[in-house]
Amino acid sequence: MLEISLIERRYGADAWGHRLGVQPVAWETPGTRLRVELPYRPTNMNMTGRTHGGILASFLHDAAKLLVAGQSDSESAALPQTLDFQIAYLAAGGRETLTAVAELSRRTREFSFVFVEARNAAGEGIARAQVLFRNAPTGAAVTHPNQPQDPFTALLAPSDTALARFAPMVKLFNQAMGRAHPGCSTEWMGDGLCLMRQADIPDHRDWNGEIAPGQILTLLDNTGGGAGCSLASDLGMAVTLGIQTAFCEPAAGEALAAHAASLRREDGLTHNLVQIFGADSLRLKAFGTMTHLVRPSKR
């Protein structure tokens, strides 16, 4: 088990975590329960003044990651690889420091299963996540190749009518993205579909030098939200209710392209399938679902 100071030093190489401000605080139970904090930062909030759903997912992911890494006998031990992430949002985070407690559910030689809960300043639970890691690479050969697929041509796109209708909203989204999510841009949206690009920039890399899983979760949240919003007639309130994501392979050295499709919508609720590809390699990096709710403005 590593001391908190050693976990902090290793995490210091994680540019994405530094951008968010994530800070390991203390072992509540040595080796199995770790407390982590996320200070209030304007850049972690969405347009409605709540903690961005993708940022909150990033926070819980990294709390779990720090727990698993902190169990190492050496600071130079191999870092865990994220395989699966699931989060349920119970309430909104506000302009306050948030706390997460990551607890080890089970660890085998190859895998670690972690439960994480985020709490607000009043100690109320606002989000819960389950995270699965591979503790170290196995070195096994790939037996089923990840076939390239071009999200720009092979996947569904909106009609020309929808593209024209939502062009002003795309412009609005991109103005907001430029401030809150550097390097992220919306290509198009409409008909329950959305396509976004995310540049590979140093601030988005983790301690392996790869695009941080938390950044990928943020992109998935943004793209799924774009698909859901394109079906709404009134964007009074928009919230993420849940995200489930499988990480297929590390992302590094290229931009990302994310494609979202709303599979079903009822009473403002959309269930969205999101696939994230390497923009150059066209290899699938992650995929998952995002449950999104849009309510009309209060009159």
C-alpha positions as a printed NumPy array, in Angstrom:
array([[  0.   ,   0.   ,   0.   ],
       [  1.277,   3.473,  -0.893],
       [  1.193,   6.451,   1.426],
       [ -1.029,   9.358,   0.34 ],
       [  2.038,  11.475,  -0.473],
       [  3.266,   8.817,  -2.923],
       [ -0.182,   8.515,  -4.528],
       [ -0.235,  12.308,  -4.94 ],
       [  3.208,  12.3  ,  -6.512],
       [  2.28 ,   9.614,  -9.015],
       [ -1.031,  11.306,  -9.788],
       [  0.878,  14.532, -10.4  ],
       [  1.669,  13.215, -13.892],
       [ -2.064,  13.03 , -14.676],
       [ -2.858,  16.241, -16.575],
       [ -6.604,  15.552, -16.729],
       [ -6.823,  15.02 , -12.965],
       [ -4.814,  18.195, -12.405],
       [ -7.192,  20.158, -14.651],
       [-10.177,  18.963, -12.61 ],
       [ -8.407,  19.468,  -9.267],
       [ -8.91 ,  15.907,  -7.947],
       [ -6.999,  15.374,  -4.702],
       [ -6.478,  12.125,  -2.728],
       [ -6.998,  12.973,   0.961],
       [ -6.737,   9.953,   3.263],
       [ -7.061,   6.208,   3.656],
       [-10.268,   5.691,   5.64 ],
       [ -9.426,   1.996,   5.818],
       [ -5.816,   1.272,   4.828],
       [ -5.686,  -0.275,   1.389],
       [ -9.439,  -0.694,   0.867],
       [-11.225,   2.682,   1.414],
       [ -9.821,   5.91 ,   0.004],
       [-11.251,   9.424,   0.413],
       [-10.755,  11.869,  -2.471],
       [-11.907,  15.481,  -2.97 ],
       [-12.914,  17.645,  -5.916],
       [-12.803,  21.398,  -5.182],
       [-15.256,  23.787,  -6.785],
       [-13.923,  25.163, -10.062],
       [-15.996,  27.111, -12.618],
       [-14.541,  24.964, -15.408],
       [-16.088,  21.843, -13.803],
       [-19.639,  23.235, -14.071],
       [-22.168,  22.982, -16.865],
       [-24.177,  25.842, -18.347],
       [-26.823,  25.591, -15.613],
       [-24.311,  25.97 , -12.766],
       [-24.233,  22.295, -11.741],
       [-21.244,  19.968, -11.771],
       [-20.951,  18.671, -15.346],
       [-22.059,  15.036, -15.586],
       [-18.865,  14.017, -17.362],
       [-16.703,  15.781, -14.78 ],
       [-18.532,  14.045, -11.94 ],
       [-18.021,  10.722, -13.726],
       [-14.321,  11.588, -14.125],
       [-14.069,  12.339, -10.41 ],
       [-15.54 ,   8.982,  -9.38 ],
       [-13.474,   7.132, -11.967],
       [-10.239,   8.669, -10.741],
       [-11.109,   8.055,  -7.097],
       [-11.445,   4.37 ,  -7.953],
       [ -8.261,   4.452, -10.023],
       [ -6.293,   6.016,  -7.18 ],
       [ -7.523,   3.347,  -4.787],
       [ -6.341,   0.522,  -7.055],
       [ -3.015,   2.222,  -7.795],
       [ -2.552,   2.945,  -4.096],
       [ -2.674,  -0.75 ,  -3.308],
       [  0.626,  -1.231,  -5.139],
       [  3.755,  -2.268,  -3.289],
       [  5.841,   0.1  ,  -5.403],
       [  5.346,   3.559,  -6.88 ],
       [  6.646,   2.209, -10.196],
       [  4.198,  -0.722, -10.398],
       [  2.062,  -1.105, -13.531],
       [ -0.967,   1.175, -13.589],
       [ -4.54 ,  -0.194, -13.775],
       [ -6.455,  -0.25 , -17.075],
       [-10.117,   0.792, -17.052],
       [-12.44 ,  -1.859, -18.497],
       [-15.954,  -0.856, -17.463],
       [-17.63 ,   2.11 , -15.77 ],
       [-21.221,   2.619, -14.625],
       [-22.62 ,   5.646, -12.804],
       [-26.027,   6.713, -11.487],
       [-26.643,  10.397, -10.727],
       [-28.754,  10.914,  -7.594],
       [-28.622,  14.708,  -7.292],
       [-26.783,  17.706,  -8.732],
       [-23.437,  18.942,  -7.447],
       [-23.227,  22.664,  -6.766],
       [-20.595,  25.311,  -6.101],
       [-18.913,  23.347,  -3.329],
       [-16.155,  20.852,  -2.642],
       [-17.289,  17.302,  -3.362],
       [-15.986,  14.21 ,  -1.604],
       [-15.763,  10.672,  -2.961],
       [-15.085,   7.498,  -1.027],
       [-13.799,   4.594,  -3.121],
       [-14.155,   1.141,  -1.607],
       [-12.652,  -2.086,  -2.917],
       [-15.394,  -4.67 ,  -3.481],
       [-13.076,  -7.46 ,  -4.663],
       [ -9.59 ,  -7.868,  -6.036],
       [ -8.186, -10.866,  -7.885],
       [ -4.757, -11.321,  -9.395],
       [ -5.984,  -9.765, -12.638],
       [ -9.047,  -7.615, -11.825],
       [-10.242,  -5.057,  -9.274],
       [-13.899,  -4.167,  -8.621],
       [-14.489,  -0.796,  -6.94 ],
       [-17.594,   0.977,  -5.629],
       [-17.481,   4.784,  -5.339],
       [-19.911,   7.319,  -3.907],
       [-19.714,  11.095,  -4.318],
       [-21.095,  13.32 ,  -1.559],
       [-21.838,  17.026,  -1.393],
       [-20.75 ,  19.412,   1.357],
       [-23.733,  18.337,   3.485],
       [-22.636,  14.702,   3.287],
       [-25.501,  13.668,   1.   ],
       [-24.83 ,  11.109,  -1.723],
       [-25.129,  12.633,  -5.208],
       [-23.673,   9.897,  -7.46 ],
       [-22.608,   6.257,  -7.243],
       [-20.38 ,   4.284,  -9.58 ],
       [-19.056,   0.79 , -10.135],
       [-15.659,   0.534, -11.849],
       [-13.828,  -2.514, -13.171],
       [-10.064,  -2.426, -13.749],
       [ -7.496,  -4.836, -15.105],
       [ -4.697,  -4.568, -12.579],
       [ -1.887,  -5.002, -15.082],
       [ -1.513,  -5.841, -18.791],
       [ -1.394,  -9.582, -19.489],
       [  0.635,  -9.339, -22.681],
       [ -1.789, -11.704, -24.422],
       [ -2.086, -11.45 , -28.207],
       [ -5.196,  -9.914, -29.779],
       [ -7.389, -12.737, -31.061],
       [-10.227, -10.69 , -32.568],
       [ -9.095,  -7.485, -34.291],
       [-10.87 ,  -4.198, -33.687],
       [-12.091,  -3.42 , -37.193],
       [-11.997,   0.258, -38.279],
       [-15.366,   1.922, -38.841],
       [-15.815,   5.456, -40.091],
       [-18.401,   7.285, -37.941],
       [-18.656,   9.99 , -40.614],
       [-19.881,   7.651, -43.356],
       [-20.84 ,   4.268, -41.877],
       [-23.19 ,   5.48 , -39.115],
       [-26.514,   7.302, -39.287],
       [-26.572,  11.036, -40.048],
       [-29.427,  13.555, -39.77 ],
       [-31.54 ,  14.583, -42.736],
       [-30.61 ,  17.727, -44.646],
       [-33.663,  19.423, -43.134],
       [-32.529,  18.621, -39.591],
       [-28.957,  19.703, -40.335],
       [-30.215,  23.111, -41.449],
       [-32.648,  23.423, -38.552],
       [-30.037,  22.682, -35.902],
       [-27.184,  24.679, -37.418],
       [-27.806,  27.593, -34.98 ],
       [-27.825,  25.21 , -32.005],
       [-24.575,  23.62 , -33.213],
       [-23.049,  27.099, -33.29 ],
       [-24.305,  27.74 , -29.739],
       [-22.976,  24.385, -28.526],
       [-19.575,  25.085, -30.022],
       [-19.363,  28.494, -28.386],
       [-20.046,  26.867, -25.011],
       [-17.686,  23.966, -25.761],
       [-14.856,  26.31 , -26.608],
       [-14.988,  27.781, -23.114],
       [-15.735,  24.715, -20.977],
       [-14.305,  21.869, -23.065],
       [-11.233,  22.942, -25.044],
       [-10.729,  21.037, -28.274],
       [-14.316,  19.724, -28.386],
       [-16.609,  20.668, -31.257],
       [-19.983,  19.54 , -32.591],
       [-19.963,  18.485, -36.241],
       [-23.745,  18.149, -36.485],
       [-26.895,  17.191, -34.62 ],
       [-30.531,  16.478, -35.424],
       [-33.065,  13.644, -35.643],
       [-31.797,  12.208, -32.35 ],
       [-28.222,  12.016, -33.667],
       [-25.045,  13.894, -32.806],
       [-21.421,  13.8  , -33.913],
       [-18.629,  15.487, -31.951],
       [-14.863,  15.687, -32.272],
       [-12.36 ,  15.989, -29.461],
       [ -8.778,  17.074, -30.156],
       [ -5.946,  15.254, -28.404],
       [ -4.452,  17.949, -26.163],
       [ -1.941,  17.558, -23.308],
       [ -4.392,  18.682, -20.596],
       [ -6.601,  15.688, -21.379],
       [ -3.97 ,  12.991, -20.862],
       [ -3.65 ,  10.726, -17.855],
       [ -0.568,   9.427, -16.061],
       [  0.027,   6.903, -18.881],
       [  0.198,   9.705, -21.449],
       [ -3.09 ,   8.451, -22.952],
       [ -6.382,  10.322, -23.279],
       [ -7.857,  10.037, -19.79 ],
       [-10.885,   7.756, -19.373],
       [-12.528,  10.659, -17.56 ],
       [-12.134,  12.828, -20.662],
       [-13.688,  10.038, -22.735],
       [-16.615,   9.877, -20.276],
       [-17.031,  13.654, -20.589],
       [-17.093,  13.399, -24.391],
       [-19.616,  10.566, -24.186],
       [-21.84 ,  12.637, -21.888],
       [-21.661,  15.685, -24.167],
       [-22.422,  13.715, -27.334],
       [-25.283,  11.726, -25.83 ],
       [-26.727,  14.963, -24.497],
       [-26.512,  16.507, -27.946],
       [-28.475,  13.62 , -29.459],
       [-31.139,  13.84 , -26.763],
       [-31.437,  17.62 , -26.982],
       [-32.007,  17.434, -30.736],
       [-35.347,  15.733, -30.081],
       [-36.553,  18.315, -27.547],
       [-38.712,  21.281, -28.457],
       [-37.869,  23.225, -25.285],
       [-34.462,  23.042, -23.563],
       [-35.466,  24.299, -20.138],
       [-33.512,  21.759, -18.089],
       [-31.204,  18.966, -19.189],
       [-29.669,  16.394, -16.828],
       [-27.765,  13.133, -17.146],
       [-29.335,  10.258, -15.189],
       [-26.874,   7.475, -15.924],
       [-23.844,   6.44 , -17.968],
       [-22.536,   2.933, -18.696],
       [-19.298,   2.639, -20.66 ],
       [-17.025,  -0.123, -21.886],
       [-13.428,   0.881, -22.687],
       [-12.185,  -1.184, -25.613],
       [ -8.599,   0.003, -25.962],
       [ -6.429,   2.97 , -24.91 ],
       [ -6.722,   6.198, -26.89 ],
       [ -3.534,   8.13 , -27.66 ],
       [ -1.886,  10.127, -30.415],
       [ -5.047,  11.065, -32.304],
       [ -8.266,  13.013, -31.967],
       [-11.52 ,  11.273, -31.06 ],
       [-14.827,  11.198, -32.94 ],
       [-17.999,  10.417, -30.971],
       [-21.31 ,   9.369, -32.534],
       [-24.542,   9.271, -30.512],
       [-27.97 ,   7.969, -31.489],
       [-31.135,   8.262, -29.401],
       [-32.664,   4.791, -29.431],
       [-35.866,   5.756, -27.64 ],
       [-37.525,   8.891, -26.294],
       [-40.573,   9.217, -24.046],
       [-41.75 ,  12.113, -21.874],
       [-38.454,  13.96 , -22.248],
       [-36.297,  10.901, -21.466],
       [-33.863,   9.568, -24.085],
       [-31.737,   6.426, -24.084],
       [-28.667,   7.148, -26.199],
       [-26.059,   4.821, -27.664],
       [-22.634,   6.47 , -27.967],
       [-19.592,   5.115, -29.819],
       [-16.173,   6.785, -29.642],
       [-13.547,   6.167, -32.323],
       [-10.003,   7.214, -33.015],
       [-10.477,   9.933, -35.65 ],
       [ -7.515,   8.696, -37.705],
       [ -7.353,   4.971, -36.957],
       [-11.184,   4.653, -36.978],
       [-10.794,   2.017, -34.26 ],
       [-13.453,   1.789, -31.564],
       [-12.049,   3.157, -28.299],
       [-15.164,   3.065, -26.103],
       [-18.918,   2.657, -26.331],
       [-21.803,   2.916, -23.951],
       [-25.201,   4.306, -23.131],
       [-26.239,   7.622, -21.641],
       [-29.711,   8.233, -20.179],
       [-30.707,  11.868, -20.565],
       [-33.676,  13.964, -19.438],
       [-34.84 ,  17.257, -20.929],
       [-37.648,  19.194, -19.301],
       [-39.311,  22.335, -20.708],
       [-38.786,  25.735, -19.149],
       [-40.97 ,  26.66 , -16.199],
       [-43.494,  29.192, -17.404]])
